[in-house]
């Protein structure tokens, strides 16, 4: 029997992560040398593109992990564990991760793949509406801000041009208001288009 047929049969022709029936494909769970039914899963295009980071992470899509994490298929467990780890900043994902149990061999497999770049991908500066921010963008203040250590009062609606992202802190950006460089919390700005 072909690998695809085995996976279709095992999954009832639905995504083994979110149960969608749309655009299903074989995903070989890394690391591996030979693709088999034991180390591959059948998943939809949405799950695949977010696992591979070719599409921005939709955190609500992954609430389906509350079901898939209980799968008896080790490769599904590994992907569920890895995605819960990637989303561990979300309270619900951290709770699920605490409840999840993996056999030692499966846990070793889950940890064998270095997903450090996934952490970097999630460390994106975002405005109050969730839009990604880049150095050089212009933003609008969504709240009047008192600047600590200064008499400056940054008014609601003030446009801050040519912002700079604060390294190692996705909650802060730097911008110049009335000639003074200040640190601004990203939750108080909206990206200007």
C-alpha positions in Angstrom: 0.0 0.0 0.0 1.3 3.5 -0.9 2.3 5.8 1.9 -0.4 8.3 0.9 -3.1 5.6 1.0 -2.0 4.5 4.4 -2.2 8.0 5.8 -5.6 8.6 4.2 -6.9 5.5 5.8 -5.4 6.3 9.2 -6.7 9.9 9.1 -10.1 9.2 7.6 -9.0 11.6 4.8 -8.9 14.6 7.2 -6.1 16.6 8.6 -4.6 14.7 11.6 -4.1 18.0 13.4 -7.3 20.2 12.8 -9.6 17.7 11.1 -10.0 19.8 8.0 -10.6 18.0 4.7 -9.2 20.8 2.5 -5.9 20.5 0.5 -4.4 17.5 2.4 -0.7 16.7 2.0 1.9 14.4 3.5 4.1 16.1 6.1 7.3 14.3 7.0 8.0 15.1 10.7 11.7 16.1 11.0 14.3 14.9 11.6 14.2 11.7 9.6 16.1 9.8 6.9 13.3 7.7 5.4 9.7 8.8 5.0 7.3 6.2 6.5 3.7 6.1 7.8 5.2 6.1 11.4 7.1 9.4 10.9 4.7 11.3 8.6 1.2 12.8 9.1 -1.6 13.9 6.7 -2.3 17.6 7.2 -4.1 20.5 5.5 -2.4 23.4 3.8 -3.1 25.8 6.6 -1.4 23.6 9.2 1.5 22.8 6.8 2.2 26.4 5.9 2.1 27.6 9.6 4.3 24.7 10.8 6.8 25.5 8.1 6.4 29.3 8.9 5.6 30.2 5.3 2.4 31.8 6.6 1.9 34.0 9.7 0.8 32.1 12.7 -2.9 32.1 13.4 -2.9 31.3 17.1 -6.7 30.5 17.2 -6.3 27.9 14.4 -4.1 25.9 16.8 -6.7 25.5 19.5 -7.4 22.2 17.7 -4.3 20.9 19.5 -6.5 20.3 22.5 -7.8 17.3 20.5 -4.8 16.2 18.4 -2.4 16.1 21.4 -4.3 13.0 22.6 -3.8 11.1 19.3 -2.3 7.6 19.7 0.0 8.3 16.6 3.5 9.4 17.8 4.1 11.7 14.8 0.9 13.6 15.5 1.9 13.8 19.2 5.3 15.2 18.2 3.8 17.9 15.9 1.3 18.8 18.6 4.0 19.1 21.3 6.2 21.3 19.0 3.3 23.6 18.1 2.3 23.9 21.8 5.9 24.8 22.6 5.9 27.4 19.9 2.7 28.9 21.3 3.6 28.5 25.0 3.3 32.3 25.6 -0.5 31.8 25.2 -2.0 30.7 28.4 -4.2 28.0 26.9 -1.2 26.4 25.0 0.9 26.4 28.2 -2.0 24.7 30.1 -2.3 22.0 27.3 1.5 21.5 27.3 1.4 20.9 31.1 -1.3 18.2 30.6 0.4 16.5 27.7 2.3 13.2 28.3 4.7 11.7 25.8 6.6 8.4 26.0 10.4 9.0 26.5 11.2 8.0 22.9 8.5 10.3 21.5 9.6 13.2 23.7 13.2 12.7 22.5 12.0 12.8 18.9 10.0 16.0 19.6 13.0 17.7 21.2 15.4 16.4 18.5 14.3 19.1 16.0 15.8 22.5 16.7 12.9 25.0 16.5 14.9 28.0 17.7 14.0 29.9 14.5 10.3 29.4 15.4 10.9 31.4 18.6 12.5 34.1 16.5 9.6 34.1 14.1 7.2 34.6 16.9 9.2 37.6 18.3 7.7 40.1 16.0 6.9 43.7 17.0 3.1 44.2 16.4 0.9 47.2 16.8 -2.4 47.4 18.8 -4.2 45.7 16.0 -1.7 42.9 15.5 -0.1 44.3 12.4 3.7 43.6 12.1 6.0 46.7 12.6 9.3 47.3 10.9 12.1 49.8 11.5 11.3 52.9 9.5 7.5 52.5 9.7 5.2 55.4 10.7 2.7 54.8 13.5 -0.2 56.8 15.1 -0.6 57.0 18.9 -3.9 55.4 20.0 -3.6 56.9 23.5 -2.3 60.2 25.0 1.0 59.3 26.7 2.8 61.1 29.5 6.6 60.8 28.9 8.4 59.8 32.1 11.2 62.2 33.1 9.9 64.9 30.8 7.2 67.5 30.6 6.3 66.1 27.1 2.8 64.9 26.6 2.3 62.8 23.4 -1.3 63.4 22.3 -3.6 60.8 20.9 -3.4 60.8 17.1 0.2 62.0 17.0 2.1 60.5 14.0 5.5 59.1 14.8 7.7 58.6 11.7 10.7 56.4 11.1 10.3 54.2 14.3 13.1 51.9 15.5 12.3 48.5 17.0 13.7 47.8 20.5 15.8 44.7 20.4 14.8 41.8 22.7 11.6 43.5 23.6 8.7 43.1 21.2 6.5 45.4 23.4 8.6 48.5 22.7 9.6 50.8 19.9 11.5 54.0 19.8 10.3 57.1 18.0 10.9 60.9 17.9 8.2 63.2 19.2 8.9 67.0 19.3 12.6 66.3 18.7 12.8 64.0 21.7 13.5 60.2 21.2 11.1 58.2 23.5 10.3 54.6 24.1 6.7 53.7 23.2 4.7 50.6 24.1 3.5 48.9 20.9 0.1 48.3 22.4 -0.5 52.1 22.2 0.3 52.5 18.5 -1.4 51.7 15.2 0.7 51.3 12.0 0.0 54.0 9.5 -0.6 52.8 5.9 
